[in-house]
Amino acid sequence: MLAAFGLPGGVFAQSRADLASVAGAGAADALLAGPDPAAVDAALAWAGEAGNGILTLADAAYPQGLLEIADPPPVLYVKGDPALLGRPALAMVGSRTASAQGEMDAEAFARSLGEAGLVIVSGLALGIDAAAHRGALAAEGGGTVAVIGTGMDRIYPARNAGLAREIAVRGAIVSEFPLGTSPLRHNFPRRNRLIAGLSLGVLVVEATLDSGSLITARLAAEAGREVFAIPGSIHSPLARGCHRLIRQGAKLVETAEDVFEELRGRLGDELPPRLTRAGSPGHPEPRAPRAGMPFAPAHLVPEAVRVLEALGGEARDIDSLALATGLGVEALYAHLLTLELEGIVARRPGGGFLRLHMPRSS
């Protein structure tokens, strides 16, 4: 309507038929019905509370990235720091029923990317989304934005209420939906376009073939954003969505440098200070651990690290490890014994070995 008729005054001056010809009968009827005074009063009262605000298309602070998508929301409800919406950002999304390894990878990548100066955008869902927010909050100087599919007075899922409160203080929560909007199923795919629009690219950590994360990735590609995916085991359903994205042209990601490599051209002079220092002499790039290798202790010899990489997230026998690493059986047993003593690897019934959660090295 704005594109067709100019400023809001021009929109309201049109006939129903003219409005319907542009935006459809439903939108025309809704506009001509006029505002709901109670809803307007509630929104203004909410916006008057400390830390809350409303941005419209007419505001200079409205995120430039959303103006580049096909259907930017006319109104954004924001709780927290609205300045984060204008900073260089990367979206991180993935399965709600993520594996423990996937959540560790998401948290590690988000922390590393956040410390490099990127804002991490996600959807406050369980699993990968929540892990990405936690990692960004743990980053020194990092920031995170949660785009939700409900009204700002409702947090879904309730299990993430504590996380939402922390984001509201140290990040920002954003919604295009009016106050009181319930967690309706069709609103969550809709909010995904905002996650993509606010970001320079989208990193998918784990996703099944029917995951909503693939919707976000598609919307990002349609909006001209970069799409990244972390590969996983060929036996895991949670890796199949990422593998499909990679086959379709998404950038395969193993380290933070893989993300930076693609985004530097888009950032140009807007490189955050930490990202600008990265790669300069004496300042190595911030590095997220390899996917599946989040916390390998720094003192391990390269051959032991190779064994951990080969183990992945599943139990493997000594023969398959020998084939994957190129190490002899005697050397393998020696490294596996060291890793068992470190509490990093456990021996499984039947002779297999399983990599465990590894503590962060000092």
Secondary structure, DSSP 8 states (H G I E B T S, - for coil): -HHHH-SHHHHHTS-HHHHHHHH-HHHHHHHHT---HHHHHHHHHHHTSTTEEEEETTSTTS-HHHHTSSS--SEEEEEE-GGGGGS-EEEEE--TT--HHHHHHHHHHHHHHHHTT-EEEE---TTHHHHHHHHHHHSTT-EEEEE-SS-TT--SSGGGHHHHHHHHHHSEEEE-S-TT----TTHHHHHHHHHHHTSSEEEE-S--TT-HHHHHHHHHHHTT-EEEE----TT-HHHHHHHHHHHTT-EE-SSHHHHHHHHHHHHGGG--HHHHHTTBTTB-------TT-TT--TTS-HHHHHHHHHHTTS-B-HHHHHHHH---HHHHHHHHHHHHHTTSEEE-TTS-EEE-------
